Amino acid sequence: MTNNYIRNVAIIAHVDHGKTTLVDQMLKQGGAFRLGQQVAERVMDSNDLERERGITILAKNTSVKYGNYKINVVDTPGHADFGGEVERILKMVNGVVLLVDAYEGTMPQTRFVLSKALELGHRAVIVINKIDRPDARIKEVCDEVLELLMELNANEEQLDSPFVYCSGRDGVASLDPDEKGEDLVPLFETIVRHIPAPSGDENGPVQMLVSALDYSDYVGTIGIGRIERGSLRQNMPVVLTNWHKDKKLSAKVTNIYQFEGLTRIAVQSAGVGDIVCVSGVEGVEIGDTLCDPSAPDPIEFPRISEPSVEMTFSVNDSPFAGKEGKFVTSRHLRARLYKEAVRDVSIRVSDTESADAFKVCGRGEMHLSILIENMRREGYEFQVSMPKVMYKTEDGVLKEPIDKLIVDVPEESVGVVMEKMGQRKGELDSMSPMGARMRMEFSVPGRGLFGFKSEFLTATKGEGIMNSVFDKYDVYRGEIDRRPCGSLVAHETGEAVAYGLFNAQDRGPLFIGPGAKVYEGMVVGENPKGGDIVVNVCKKKQMTNMRAAGSDEALRLTPPKILSLEQAIEFIDDDELLEVTPASFRVRKKILNSSLRLKAEAKEKKKD
């Protein structure tokens, strides 16, 4: 049986190519909003962090109506670190809409997500977006997409993918690159014609693959997925099975919801091809199959790509521990991290030898920094270590993750970027002009990109654009200098005062201002010359009855350099930790006491 009036599609693209903006227009023209309703921009980016950063972090479901057709749309993240979100939802759809910027063309994440879709045999509709850009390269970008399809071994159907030319911001589409179009009807028509309708045995025993999870305080965990076979009814008994592990749990579907625009509508039953939410199923995980108890057959779920970066999350043990957070114990921290591992299939969490520390592995620095930021906003207080890449040993050879890095820079910045890439063991793969700018593609170790973004923006005077994606594991490329600068470390616990800061600022940029609470071993600034220096920022001016010319002049302090979460993660070294609380970030030494720290360093040197 084929459900002819349903189409299930995922919108996939590189970051900032305009997916969420296009979905806004699809919802408006698909009748999701009433006439005159005020709607925020990027309405699918409902998470606070998504709206602040302008990126999609979580894949989200919606639906639009086009005539008699219902088009279920999944908006996916574009950043490489959230690729796991894309991988898991591709089993929920029958085809993809590949969005490509009319100027930037195919980028690292475009290749990654398209390869995953082609492997599953999905058909694609190619949308060239932002055709109204003055620097658009429509014909060249179309050629790039076709070359990419051939490189990824697309079959004949996939190579014959139709092209639609859009301006997502204006909500117009056309089948001719030289015509702007009037609305998104050409896009809807192409989706309906080219993407196959879902099919399956409507009368067989029910089978539904869970590809995403949501959570509600009222009904608990909610499983989201597509019904592959049979029909699902309210209060129906089911069995949870899993392709990759021996699992057989009895459960009952309490409620069923379908997507109507941005809302969920409760329904009594749903059939083949419907994307639904089910509640009341205890113990459900991503990758599980809801089956009829008489036929517990799991559906194969793709193995998600392995994480490549790890950090250690531990209980905060600084002198200021417990003063700013709501959840501070190892029990709280452990429960929150393991809960995240269930919801985000790209994250791996494991216990360590210490009961207060946990190893967390993810796709990249941004992936883990988003987790840290979310936990901080929820009231958690903890410490994290410097991010490290995960090595592999194959046939006695040490291998490390290698990323593909693409940078667009002004021509005058080419030399300095190549020099910095050389210092980080990057190898130039290709270089091509794009107007007055140059596009360069590098193969660089993942660890070589730690802390590179701020350096790159400085080197290109803020005009450079960089994007990277994991490529492969390759032979270890040798040592890379992690950080050229050292730290300015507080000498004692107390309150920073202007006199102490004035004397310390000659050593290097400071991270704190007058009145900041500090403790011994806390990092209060950076030393550009390298090495750590202990400074006393709490030192007050001695009051005497002696007078001297110029002794009472006003102290001029340089404004402090306040570190963001990403900057702090980039800054910390191997012997340092980042203390994260709902109110602040503090960089600190692992060993707070300066004499004990010097003894530990001397021991390390003896070992070497």
Secondary structure, 3 states (H helix, E strand, C coil): CECCCEEEEEEEECCCCCHHHHHHHHHHHCCCCCCCCCCCCCCCCCCHHHHHHCCCCCCEEEEEEECCEEEEEEECCCCHHHHHHHHHHHHHCCEEEEEEECCCCCCHHHHHHHHHHHHCCCEEEEEEECCCCCCCCHHHHHHHHHHHHHHCCCCHHHHCCCEEEEECCCCEEECCCCCCCCCCHHHHHHHHHHCCCCECCCCCCCEEEEEEEEEECCCEEEEEEEEEECCEECCEEEEEEECCCCCCEEEEECEEEEEECCEEEEECEECCCCEEEEECCCCCCCCEEEECCCCCCCCCCCCCCCCCEEEEEEECCCCCCCCCCCECCHHHHHHHHHHHHHHCCCCEEEECCCCCEEEEEECCHHHHHHHHHHHHHCCECEEECCCEECCEEECCEEEEEEEEEEEEEEHHHHHHHHHHHHHCCCEEEEEEEECCEEEEEEEEEHHHHCCHHHHHHHHCCCCCEEEEEEEEEEECCCCCCCCCCEEEEECCCEECCHHHHHHHCCCCCECCCCCCEECCCEEEEEECCCCCEEECCCCCCCCCCCCCCCCCCCCCCCCCCCCCHHHHHHHCCCCEEEEECCCCEEEEECCCCHHHHHHHHHHHHHHC
